[in-house]
Amino acid sequence: MIESDAKLIKFPQDSVILKEGELNPEMYKIVKGNAELYTGYGTDRELLLGIIGPQACFGEFGLLMQAPSIYTVIAYSDIYAIRVTSGDIGDFVKENHKNIIDIMRNMAHTMTVMQKQLNMMNEEISAGRRPDDVLIKESQRNIRDYAVRNPNNLQFDLNGKPLFINISF
């Protein structure tokens, strides 16, 4: 059950907020609570990408690209979030500069990593070799890593310990 007061929405613990592969043209900024981000949620390929909390945004891919979600978002605790639609994006940008800069940095980092991965695969293919499984898996992991960082570029486990640190290439 989702309670809503205009742009502020409450998602109860354990509710599915976004589902991988489904179109959701809205973005959310967490005000209170924590969310888990997964790929392959509910399958044998399920992978916890990270946990995000207050001030973090998710769903920007759907809002900006009008494309299906690339991850599933589950409410780890009760979440209060601001819903941002295409009609709200102008005001959101004016009022949330830091979030916009974080989103842009995450997208730029992701594009850089994907370009590096594609170049490495292309070199392997051009040399007549099949890219090795490690390179393929690393590429898949980096592609899945899109936009699952909190504003400090850290991901946390359920105990609040960092999982991944953003490393520049």
N, C-alpha and C positions, 0 to 999 in steps of 0.2 A: 504494500500500500504506500502510495506516495502522497504526502501532504504538500500543498503548494500555496504560497502567498505571493502572487505575481511572479517575480523573478527568483525569489528564494524558495528552494525546494528542499524537502526532507526526504531522504532515502533511508529506510530502516536497515539495520544490520542484516547482512546476507542477501540483500536484494541485488538483482542484476540491473545495472544502470545502463551499460552499453554492451552489446553482444557483437563479437567479432563477425564480420561478414554482413552485418545489417547496416542499412543506411540510417544515420541519425544526424540531421543537419544542425545539431545544437552542440555548444561547448559548455563546459561547466567549470567554475572556479570554486574549489572547496573552501568553505568558511570555517567549518568545524567537522572533525571526524577524519577517518582514514579510508582509503580505497585500495584494493588489490587489482593489479593489472596482469592479465594472462593472455597467452596465445594458446590455442588448442584446448580451451577450457572444457572440462567434462569429457575429454578424449584421452587416449593413451599417449598423446603427444602434448598433454597439458604442461605448460611451463609458466611459472610465476616470474614475471618480468620485474616486478617491484611493488612497493607500497608507497603511496603518496598521501600527503596530508594537507593541512591548511595552507592556503595561498597557491597550491598547485592547480594547474588546469589540465583537463583532459577532454577529448572529443574535438579538438581543433581541426583534425584531419577532415572529419565530416562537415564541419562548418565551413572551412576554407576551400575544400576540394569537392564538396558534394559527392563524396565517395564513401563506400562502406567502411565501417570501423576496422582497424587493423589489429585490435585487441578487445578483450572482454574486460569490463570494469565491474567489480563486485564491492559492495559496501562492507568493509571489514568491521566498521562500527556504524552507529547512526551517523549519517552525513547530512550536513546542511550545506547546500551549494547554490551559487548564483548561476542561473541559466542564462546563456547568451545565445541569441538567435541572430540571423543575418540582419534583421532590423535593428538590433542592439549593438552590433559590432563597433560602430563609430563611437558611441558613447563609452563602450568598454575600453577602446584604445585610448581615449582621452583620459580616462580615470585609472587605468592600470598599466602605465608605461612599463614597469618592471616585468609584469607578466608577458607583455608583448615582446620585449627584448629577449626574455628567456625562451619563448616559443620560437622566435627567429633564430636564436643561437642553436637550439636543439635541431631545428630543420636544417640549418647550414651544416652543422656537424654531421648529421645523418647523410646529407647529400655528399659531403666530402668522403665519408667512409664508404658509401656505396660506389662512388666514382673510383676510389682506390681499388675496391674489390672487383669491379667490372674490368678495370685496366689489367689487373693481375690475371683474371680469367681469360681475357682477350689475348694476353701474351702467351698463355699456355695453349690456347686453341690455335693461335697463329703459328706456334712452333710445332703443331701437329700432335700435341699431347692433350690428354683429357685432364681437366683440372682435378686435383686430388680431393678426396672426401673432406679433408681438414679445411681446405680453402672454401669448398662449397658450404660446409656447416658453419664456418666463421662468417661467411657472407650472409647466410640465412639469419644467424644470430644478430648480426649488426643491423640488418634490415628490420628485424623485429624490435630492436632497441629503440626505435623511433618514439620520441615524445613520452618516455616513461620516467623522466627525471624530475625531481622536485626543483625548486628554484636554485638550490645550491648544487645541482647536478649530482646528487647522491640518491641512491635507492636504499631502502631500509628493509630488513627482515621484520618478522612479527614482534621481535624483542627490541626493535629500534636500532639495531646495529647495521652499519653500512654494508650493502651487498656489492655494489659496483661503484667505482670512481671513474668519472669521465676523463679519459686519457686522450690528449690531442695527438694527431698523426702528423 
